[in-house]
Amino acid sequence: MSKPNANGAFGVRTLVGCALLTALAVVMARLISFAPTETVRYSLETLPILLSGLLFGPLAGALVGFASDFLGCLLSPWGYNPLLCLPPILLGLWAGFWRTKPDKSWLRIALALIPPILVGYILEQSAALAFVYHPNTFLPSFLTNLTTRAIQYGIIAAIDLALACLLWPLLQKSAQR
């Protein structure tokens, strides 16, 4: 799509696309989700963040990750915690680095999705949640979070990968118009 111009501003198409993907991520995270515990939530909020990076590049992807997490936290009873906002930023940023080639095979999309899921959503957020909710029993809580989040995000990543692979040809056609 478009890159920032000389003033550092994005084009209208990029801004509108990022705004729509941010809104979609917020809706998917807060309204279309299942949260059986305080540390586990099943949603597809990562899909719009992944697509923003793949479509618009690393800066736009990181901004969509931050904006969707921040706005979503304003709608939740827990509020905003900066320890938990790194993974969506990392996902958008990393996916943006995979934007260089127009052909997105399932393997390229998986390489754009899986590392930030492993490092951010599973490892970093497991530690952050253990620190926030159970600082006195950090290690057992961290290990429990690590196990449950590995299962949770294994399922979410598989669904995101399948949906991104299905949506990518449609997005490429609309981007060429």
Residue, then its C-alpha position, 0 to 999 in steps of 0.5 A: m500500500s502506501k509508505p509515509n511521505a516526506n513529512g512522515a504522514f501516511g496516505v488516506r488509504t493507509l489511515v482508513g485501512c489502519a483505523l478499520l483494522t484497529a476498530l475490528a481488533v477492538v471489537m474482536a478483543r472485547l465484544i467477540s471473545f471468550a474469557p474463562t479466567e482473568t488470564v485467559r481470553y480467546s479472541l481473534e484480535t491478533l488477526p487485524i493486527l497481523l493484516s495491518g502489518l502485512l498490508f501497510g508495513p511495520l510502523a502502521g502495524a505497530l501503531v494498530g497493535f498499540a491503538s487497538d490494545f490501548l482503546g480496548c483497555l479503555l473499554s475493559p474493567w481492568g484498565y490499561n497496563p503497559l506491561l501487557c501492550l508489548p505483544p500487539i505492538l510486536l505482532g504488527l511490527w514483525a508482520g510489517f517486516w514480511r510485507t516486502k513480497p506481494d505473494k504471501s504463501w501460508l509459510r510467509i504468513a506463518l513466519a509473520l505470525i508465530p514468532p511474535i505469538l511465541v515471544g510476546y503473547i506466550l512468553e512476555q505476557s505469561a511473565a507480566l500476568a504472573f507479576v501483576y496478579h501473583p507477585n508472591t508466587f511468581l514462578p508457579s504462576f508464570l509456569t501455569n500461565l506459560t502452559t495455558r497460554a501456549i495452548q490458548y495461542g496455539i489454537i488462536a494462531a492456527i485459526d488466525l493463520a487459516l483466516a489470513c491465508l483465506l483473506w489474503p487473496l481478497l485483500q490483494k485484489s482490493a489493494q490493486r484497485 
